[in-house]
Amino acid sequence: MAMKNLRTPYRVMLVDDHKLVGEMLGLRLGGENQIQVVGIASDGAGAEHILQEQEVDIVLLDMELAQEDGLGLARRLLELKPLLRIVGLSVHDHDHYPLALLRLGAVGFLSKRCSGREIADGVRRVGQGEMAVSPAVAAYLATQKMVHSPVEWLARLTPKETDVLSCLARGMSIPAIAERLGLTVKTVQTHRKHLRHKLGVNTDVELCLLAIKAGLLDLHRVEPGKP
């Protein structure tokens, strides 16, 4: 499902069981004029409490919590608030977490090696309706095994389908894609249906992962103010 732009300030919750790390990141993000940190939790119970008490748009979730699995917590948070935008954080760029979390419905995955500015840029990108994947994570995702090589399946797409794929993977809405490409909404919906059928996927998240593998997107590059 395409994501809409959120109103600023983007209301962010941090989940990290290292208190100092969470507080330092909270201070860094709190200094951004488009970002409001509404809560910092050290575990799942705390995160669920904040989510029930505060209006939260985006969650920055440490995947290696000491007492529980980050994927399980992400699933619970999405059950509580299906439109929540979750971005995973991890010091490990090359494990199972990025792909598993994105397939679960998250909208980004950032390396903890990123600077505070890069994480803030990722939050803004998510707030603008796009995905945020740091370069190291994107490079890892691009190496994951595919049934066909990117060249093979790209060759099966028409030029217009490739354009629609790039727009969908950036989180653009169907009407926005129609306006950008000079098509009708119905035509864009038809192209999306054909893309899913040709590529053997069921969701826009899976389309985005394929677009990363094919090098169609530069998901870590942020362009403030652009859709």
C-alpha positions as a printed NumPy array, in Angstrom:
array([[  0.   ,   0.   ,   0.   ],
       [  1.348,   3.417,  -0.94 ],
       [  2.062,   5.739,   1.972],
       [  0.785,   9.269,   2.298],
       [  2.845,  12.196,   3.504],
       [  2.55 ,  12.704,   7.247],
       [  1.982,  16.095,   8.827],
       [  4.942,  17.61 ,  10.577],
       [  6.282,  17.357,  13.146],
       [  6.703,  13.604,  12.693],
       [  5.915,  11.974,  16.035],
       [  8.628,   9.422,  16.749],
       [  9.006,   6.721,  19.384],
       [ 12.405,   5.14 ,  20.072],
       [ 12.76 ,   1.566,  21.321],
       [ 16.251,   0.649,  22.529],
       [ 17.253,  -1.32 ,  25.616],
       [ 20.489,   0.663,  25.934],
       [ 19.212,   3.652,  27.883],
       [ 22.123,   5.958,  27.045],
       [ 21.891,   5.175,  23.318],
       [ 18.157,   5.833,  23.318],
       [ 18.514,   9.097,  25.211],
       [ 21.334,  10.365,  22.99 ],
       [ 19.433,   9.549,  19.803],
       [ 16.329,  11.138,  21.306],
       [ 18.242,  14.354,  22.003],
       [ 19.687,  14.349,  18.487],
       [ 16.32 ,  13.832,  16.79 ],
       [ 14.57 ,  16.22 ,  19.151],
       [ 16.733,  19.01 ,  17.784],
       [ 15.234,  18.596,  14.319],
       [ 12.399,  21.038,  13.585],
       [ 10.353,  18.426,  11.672],
       [ 10.684,  15.69 ,  14.306],
       [  9.101,  15.333,  17.746],
       [ 10.24 ,  12.496,  20.006],
       [  7.123,  11.493,  21.951],
       [  8.615,   8.606,  23.907],
       [ 11.606,   6.347,  24.547],
       [ 11.044,   2.725,  25.572],
       [ 13.549,   0.087,  26.646],
       [ 11.328,  -2.944,  26.067],
       [  8.14 ,  -4.151,  24.429],
       [  5.876,  -3.407,  27.364],
       [  7.108,   0.163,  27.488],
       [  6.678,   0.566,  23.748],
       [  3.112,  -0.732,  23.842],
       [  2.301,   1.611,  26.743],
       [  3.637,   4.648,  24.881],
       [  1.754,   3.625,  21.752],
       [ -1.499,   3.464,  23.711],
       [ -0.904,   6.771,  25.501],
       [  0.657,   8.893,  22.734],
       [  0.031,   9.649,  19.077],
       [  2.931,   7.944,  17.316],
       [  3.675,   8.094,  13.587],
       [  7.082,   6.434,  13.307],
       [  8.926,   3.905,  15.464],
       [ 12.7  ,   3.479,  15.414],
       [ 13.06 ,  -0.085,  16.68 ],
       [ 16.292,  -1.691,  17.869],
       [ 16.145,  -5.241,  16.537],
       [ 18.463,  -6.743,  19.174],
       [ 16.515,  -6.14 ,  22.358],
       [ 17.877,  -8.139,  25.294],
       [ 14.593,  -9.612,  26.503],
       [ 12.646, -10.163,  23.27 ],
       [ 12.824, -10.495,  19.528],
       [ 12.5  ,  -7.253,  17.572],
       [ 10.439,  -8.953,  14.865],
       [  7.888, -10.187,  17.382],
       [  7.584,  -6.72 ,  18.903],
       [  7.197,  -5.133,  15.472],
       [  4.366,  -7.554,  14.727],
       [  2.598,  -6.664,  17.993],
       [  2.969,  -2.926,  17.408],
       [  1.518,  -3.23 ,  13.915],
       [ -1.399,  -5.21 ,  15.319],
       [ -2.059,  -2.36 ,  17.764],
       [ -1.696,   0.311,  15.068],
       [ -1.645,  -1.059,  11.502],
       [ -0.689,   2.296,   9.924],
       [  2.378,   2.68 ,  12.149],
       [  5.618,   3.196,  10.209],
       [  8.391,   1.06 ,  11.67 ],
       [ 12.067,   1.492,  10.858],
       [ 14.461,  -1.159,  12.125],
       [ 17.839,  -0.289,  13.656],
       [ 20.71 ,  -2.752,  13.938],
       [ 24.488,  -2.908,  14.105],
       [ 24.27 ,  -5.981,  11.862],
       [ 23.709,  -5.177,   8.184],
       [ 23.947,  -8.735,   6.888],
       [ 21.615, -10.917,   8.948],
       [ 18.001, -12.011,   8.522],
       [ 16.446,  -8.949,  10.141],
       [ 16.244,  -6.45 ,   7.227],
       [ 14.409,  -8.733,   4.8  ],
       [ 12.176, -10.261,   7.492],
       [ 11.188,  -6.883,   8.942],
       [ 10.404,  -5.332,   5.55 ],
       [  8.297,  -8.346,   4.616],
       [  6.442,  -7.931,   7.906],
       [  5.373,  -4.442,   6.85 ],
       [  8.127,  -2.114,   8.062],
       [  9.067,   0.875,   5.912],
       [ 12.795,   1.026,   6.49 ],
       [ 15.944,  -0.423,   7.981],
       [ 18.936,   1.67 ,   9.059],
       [ 22.349,   0.621,  10.259],
       [ 23.289,   1.81 ,  13.74 ],
       [ 26.546,   2.851,  12.13 ],
       [ 24.633,   5.7  ,  10.46 ],
       [ 25.204,   9.197,  11.799],
       [ 22.488,  11.038,  13.712],
       [ 21.922,  13.179,  10.641],
       [ 21.441,  10.109,   8.43 ],
       [ 18.898,   8.666,  10.849],
       [ 17.065,  12.016,  10.97 ],
       [ 17.059,  12.082,   7.158],
       [ 15.623,   8.555,   7.183],
       [ 12.821,   9.661,   9.5  ],
       [ 11.995,  12.55 ,   7.174],
       [ 11.995,  10.238,   4.177],
       [  9.524,   7.916,   5.895],
       [  7.421,  10.91 ,   6.918],
       [  7.336,  11.976,   3.269],
       [  5.831,   8.622,   2.315],
       [  8.938,   6.797,   1.142],
       [ 11.084,   3.973,   2.467],
       [ 14.428,   4.489,   4.215],
       [ 17.156,   1.891,   3.786],
       [ 20.77 ,   2.677,   4.618],
       [ 23.418,   1.975,   1.947],
       [ 24.941,  -1.053,   3.687],
       [ 21.546,  -2.677,   4.189],
       [ 20.464,  -1.926,   0.612],
       [ 23.685,  -3.488,  -0.669],
       [ 22.98 ,  -6.628,   1.372],
       [ 19.38 ,  -6.875,   0.168],
       [ 20.606,  -6.569,  -3.392],
       [ 22.718,  -9.724,  -2.961],
       [ 19.914, -11.949,  -1.74 ],
       [ 19.027, -14.866,  -3.942],
       [ 16.394, -14.318,  -6.631],
       [ 14.703, -16.893,  -8.845],
       [ 15.692, -14.762, -11.838],
       [ 18.413, -12.148, -12.178],
       [ 17.314,  -8.463, -12.229],
       [ 18.233,  -8.273, -15.919],
       [ 16.001, -11.239, -16.695],
       [ 12.873,  -9.942, -14.975],
       [ 13.395,  -6.317, -15.994],
       [ 13.465,  -7.512, -19.589],
       [  9.948,  -8.859, -19.063],
       [  8.586,  -5.418, -18.135],
       [  7.433,  -2.717, -20.495],
       [  9.055,   0.736, -20.124],
       [  5.854,   2.077, -18.571],
       [  5.704,  -0.813, -16.093],
       [  9.288,  -0.039, -15.086],
       [  8.324,   3.602, -14.493],
       [  5.332,   2.553, -12.393],
       [  7.501,   0.113, -10.4  ],
       [  9.985,   2.873,  -9.534],
       [  7.178,   5.169,  -8.379],
       [  5.402,   2.477,  -6.34 ],
       [  8.63 ,   1.484,  -4.627],
       [  9.194,   5.119,  -3.592],
       [  5.858,   5.02 ,  -1.742],
       [  3.955,   7.241,  -4.174],
       [  0.168,   6.961,  -4.188],
       [ -1.71 ,   5.739,  -7.256],
       [ -3.117,   9.235,  -8.03 ],
       [  0.362,  10.772,  -7.657],
       [  1.829,   8.202, -10.038],
       [ -0.957,   8.855, -12.535],
       [ -0.223,  12.588, -12.434],
       [  3.552,  12.092, -12.643],
       [  3.352,   9.727, -15.644],
       [  0.383,  11.295, -17.42 ],
       [ -1.826,   8.216, -16.996],
       [ -5.268,   7.557, -15.605],
       [ -5.649,   6.083, -12.128],
       [ -7.214,   2.963, -13.639],
       [ -4.244,   2.491, -15.98 ],
       [ -1.771,   2.727, -13.09 ],
       [ -3.79 ,   0.165, -11.121],
       [ -3.681,  -2.146, -14.142],
       [  0.098,  -1.738, -14.442],
       [  0.488,  -2.587, -10.737],
       [ -1.623,  -5.712, -11.184],
       [  0.531,  -6.781, -14.133],
       [  3.741,  -6.08 , -12.197],
       [  2.679,  -8.279,  -9.307],
       [  1.661, -11.06 , -11.689],
       [  4.864, -10.91 , -13.767],
       [  7.164, -10.709, -10.758],
       [  5.27 , -13.219,  -8.617],
       [  4.683, -10.966,  -5.603],
       [  1.628,  -9.843,  -3.649],
       [  2.565,  -6.512,  -2.039],
       [  4.226,  -3.184,  -2.817],
       [  6.895,  -3.953,  -0.189],
       [  7.969,  -6.979,  -2.22 ],
       [  8.003,  -4.818,  -5.346],
       [ 10.277,  -2.375,  -3.525],
       [ 12.703,  -5.143,  -2.558],
       [ 12.897,  -6.238,  -6.177],
       [ 13.49 ,  -2.635,  -7.235],
       [ 16.411,  -2.438,  -4.774],
       [ 17.909,  -5.62 ,  -6.206],
       [ 17.636,  -4.207,  -9.72 ],
       [ 19.292,  -0.933,  -8.725],
       [ 16.214,   1.119,  -9.643],
       [ 16.197,   2.987,  -6.324],
       [ 18.582,   4.968,  -4.171],
       [ 16.578,   4.585,  -0.977],
       [ 19.114,   6.149,   1.373],
       [ 19.22 ,   9.422,  -0.582],
       [ 16.85 ,  11.976,   0.917],
       [ 15.477,  14.913,  -0.975],
       [ 13.55 ,  17.092,   1.512],
       [ 10.295,  18.441,   0.22 ],
       [  9.952,  15.997,  -2.684],
       [  7.24 ,  13.305,  -2.726]])
